[in-house]
Amino acid sequence: MSSEWLSKILTTDTSWQVLAQAAALADPFRAKVFNITPENVAEVIQRRGDLLKLVLPDFSKFCQTNLKTQPQEVLQVLWDLWLPLGIKIAAQRQQLGKPLIQGILGAQGTGKTTMSRILGLILQHLGYRTLSLSLDDLYKTYSDRLALMQQDSRLVWRGPPGTHDIHLVLSVLDQIHQSKCPVIVPRFDKSAYGGAGDRTTSEVITNPIDIVLFEGWFVGVKPIDPGVFITAPPPILTDADRQFANDINNQLKSYLPLWERLDSLIVLYPSDYRYSLIWRKQAEREMIAAGKSGMTDSEIEEFVNYFWRSLHPELFINPLLNSSAVDLVIEINADHSFGNFRFPIS
């Protein structure tokens, strides 16, 4: 989106609408995702333009404060993806007639947390009260995870299935569904105990929530046939690796009641899952360059491989992409940009 086009949107000049309507219909699949037709495209673009005017001041502050970038650098993504997706989720909430639980699944570096926060901002301007909830907020306490590690020394990192307090989050979501207030929402401080992390001050929600944006690296992921571990891809190589993968697979069963609470699921999917390793190395190098502590490349590889051994993307994410549990798949390119949209095949 050029600065000239933006200035026209923000004024009474309507010449931009012709180009915007043509662009909205140019990709038939995206048009289908956002329910855009030749008959309604003028109305859709006008509404999106009006929403942009409302959102832009808060969006600009968010970009400068949280993304450390100028808003014009990501305006195109705001226009092409975040605004229409926010409108789509709002329409789903209106049609549902009760609090909507929107799942967002994405590996590290796919932008799931940023998307959740920007969607929350947009939905607020559409008149909906939202709650951003991360799988990271649901970890068991530090003391509980210490006890857990004594039971299973393989759980050296927080994150895999089995390290979360499922009953707590089920209680939170059920209270939201029933429009009960206040709701005590757990929050997690990753810096506590030297980076081991622990529960921190909970957030008290005093008004009914319309939409929960629930994001995480395996939100919606379900158990698979353990037979696949016999010929699993690297880094699942040894009998011990296969046993670990199978045990984590069994842990996923306890998450199924949580996934049943999801009304919709969006998957942010790297076109190559190995991008996550590249992205993590880039992030750590930037932290080190900024004078902060960070992991070495070998430590990062050990860390990422640990999670690939627990829930390998080829084994757990790929089957999900073709299931009825997923409503939309958005591919993520190597440079973190958004690529193709697609629906599950089935």
ZIBELZI-V308609 format. One record per residue. N is the residue number from 1. PSI is psi in whole degrees, 0 to 359 (none if undefined). OMEGA is omega in degrees with one decimal (none if undefined). Layout:
((N:PSI:OMEGA) (N:PSI:OMEGA))
//
This chain:
((1:120:-178.5) (2:159:178.3) (3:329:178.5) (4:316:179.4) (5:318:-179.7) (6:317:-179.0) (7:327:177.8) (8:322:178.1) (9:320:-174.5) (10:356:175.4) (11:192:-179.9) (12:3:178.8) (13:122:-176.7) (14:7:-177.8) (15:335:-179.6) (16:337:-173.7) (17:326:-179.1) (18:313:178.4) (19:319:-178.1) (20:322:178.8) (21:318:179.5) (22:318:180.0) (23:322:-178.5) (24:332:-178.8) (25:353:-174.5) (26:324:178.6) (27:102:-175.5) (28:325:-177.5) (29:313:177.8) (30:322:177.9) (31:321:178.9) (32:319:179.4) (33:317:-175.6) (34:15:174.6) (35:48:178.6) (36:127:179.6) (37:164:176.3) (38:332:-177.2) (39:327:-175.2) (40:1:-171.9) (41:323:-179.6) (42:316:179.2) (43:320:-179.2) (44:313:-177.6) (45:322:177.7) (46:317:-179.7) (47:320:179.9) (48:321:177.3) (49:319:178.1) (50:320:179.7) (51:322:178.1) (52:317:179.8) (53:322:-179.9) (54:319:-172.2) (55:330:-167.6) (56:315:-179.6) (57:313:179.1) (58:323:178.9) (59:319:179.3) (60:317:177.9) (61:319:-179.8) (62:316:-179.3) (63:314:-177.0) (64:325:-176.3) (65:316:-172.5) (66:323:-178.4) (67:349:-178.3) (68:42:-180.0) (69:164:176.0) (70:141:-175.6) (71:328:-178.0) (72:340:-179.9) (73:339:-178.9) (74:16:179.5) (75:324:-178.9) (76:320:177.6) (77:320:177.4) (78:314:-176.9) (79:315:-172.9) (80:331:-172.7) (81:300:-169.2) (82:317:179.4) (83:307:179.9) (84:329:178.1) (85:321:175.8) (86:318:177.9) (87:320:179.6) (88:315:-179.8) (89:321:177.6) (90:320:178.8) (91:322:176.9) (92:318:178.3) (93:317:-179.5) (94:319:-179.7) (95:324:-178.9) (96:322:177.4) (97:13:177.2) (98:171:-179.0) (99:134:-177.7) (100:132:175.0) (101:106:-178.4) (102:112:176.8) (103:143:176.1) (104:110:-179.0) (105:130:177.9) (106:140:175.9) (107:170:178.5) (108:135:178.3) (109:355:-179.0) (110:348:177.3) (111:19:-176.1) (112:321:-179.2) (113:317:176.8) (114:315:179.3) (115:317:-178.8) (116:316:-177.0) (117:321:179.6) (118:321:176.2) (119:322:177.1) (120:319:178.5) (121:315:-179.5) (122:314:-178.1) (123:328:176.2) (124:318:178.5) (125:342:175.5) (126:359:175.1) (127:17:-178.7) (128:136:175.3) (129:123:-176.3) (130:158:174.2) (131:123:174.4) (132:122:-178.0) (133:129:179.5) (134:149:172.4) (135:330:178.9) (136:333:180.0) (137:347:-169.2) (138:9:178.4) (139:149:170.7) (140:161:-179.4) (141:164:179.3) (142:314:-179.0) (143:322:178.0) (144:323:179.6) (145:330:173.0) (146:316:177.8) (147:322:179.0) (148:320:-179.7) (149:331:175.2) (150:328:177.6) (151:325:-178.4) (152:100:-175.1) (153:349:179.5) (154:342:-178.3) (155:62:-176.3) (156:339:179.3) (157:144:170.1) (158:151:176.6) (159:314:-177.6) (160:160:173.0) (161:135:-177.0) (162:345:-178.7) (163:10:-177.8) (164:156:178.0) (165:90:-175.0) (166:317:-177.2) (167:324:-180.0) (168:311:-177.2) (169:327:175.8) (170:320:177.9) (171:316:179.7) (172:311:-177.6) (173:322:179.4) (174:322:176.6) (175:321:178.8) (176:318:178.5) (177:325:-178.7) (178:5:179.4) (179:35:177.7) (180:148:176.8) (181:147:-2.8) (182:162:175.4) (183:129:179.4) (184:111:-176.0) (185:125:-179.5) (186:146:174.4) (187:155:-172.9) (188:137:178.2) (189:106:-176.7) (190:342:-176.4) (191:347:-176.6) (192:151:178.9) (193:49:175.3) (194:29:179.3) (195:353:177.2) (196:330:175.2) (197:152:177.3) (198:164:175.3) (199:140:177.9) (200:190:-177.1) (201:127:-179.6) (202:158:175.3) (203:132:-179.4) (204:117:179.5) (205:118:-174.2) (206:349:178.6) (207:150:179.6) (208:141:-179.6) (209:134:177.9) (210:319:-173.4) (211:129:172.6) (212:125:175.3) (213:103:-170.3) (214:107:-174.5) (215:155:177.7) (216:169:-172.0) (217:344:173.0) (218:29:176.5) (219:123:178.9) (220:354:-177.2) (221:135:-174.0) (222:160:177.7) (223:150:-179.8) (224:172:177.7) (225:119:-178.1) (226:345:179.3) (227:337:-178.4) (228:340:-178.0) (229:344:179.6) (230:323:-179.5) (231:39:-176.3) (232:152:178.1) (233:163:174.4) (234:148:9.1) (235:20:174.9) (236:95:-169.3) (237:322:-173.3) (238:170:175.5) (239:323:178.0) (240:321:177.2) (241:315:-178.2) (242:324:177.6) (243:318:178.1) (244:313:179.2) (245:319:180.0) (246:320:179.3) (247:319:176.9) (248:322:176.4) (249:318:177.9) (250:325:178.4) (251:330:-178.5) (252:337:-178.5) (253:325:-178.4) (254:346:179.7) (255:348:-176.0) (256:319:175.9) (257:330:177.8) (258:315:-179.9) (259:332:178.4) (260:340:178.0) (261:344:-178.5) (262:131:175.2) (263:338:-178.2) (264:151:179.7) (265:124:174.4) (266:135:178.2) (267:124:172.0) (268:110:-166.9) (269:115:176.3) (270:138:178.6) (271:341:170.3) (272:117:-174.5) (273:338:-178.8) (274:350:174.2) (275:330:-178.2) (276:323:178.4) (277:317:178.9) (278:314:-178.7) (279:320:-179.4) (280:320:178.4) (281:319:178.5) (282:316:-178.6) (283:318:-179.3) (284:321:179.1) (285:322:177.9) (286:322:177.9) (287:317:179.8) (288:319:179.3) (289:333:179.9) (290:5:178.0) (291:8:179.3) (292:165:177.2) (293:149:-179.6) (294:164:-178.2) (295:153:173.2) (296:167:179.7) (297:319:-179.0) (298:323:177.5) (299:322:178.4) (300:317:179.4) (301:319:178.1) (302:319:-179.8) (303:310:-177.4) (304:319:179.1) (305:327:177.4) (306:315:-178.4) (307:329:174.4) (308:330:175.0) (309:327:-177.6) (310:311:179.1) (311:87:-176.4) (312:129:-177.6) (313:321:-178.8) (314:329:-175.7) (315:324:-172.1) (316:323:-175.9) (317:315:-176.9) (318:314:177.9) (319:326:-179.1) (320:327:-176.9) (321:335:-177.7) (322:21:-178.4) (323:161:179.8) (324:351:179.9) (325:341:-176.4) (326:134:-179.5) (327:331:-177.0) (328:136:174.3) (329:127:177.2) (330:117:-178.5) (331:144:179.9) (332:127:-178.2) (333:171:-177.1) (334:330:-178.8) (335:17:179.8) (336:358:179.9) (337:160:179.6) (338:134:-178.9) (339:227:-175.8) (340:152:170.7) (341:147:173.2) (342:151:172.2) (343:157:171.0) (344:151:-177.8) (345:316:-175.7) (346:none:none))
//
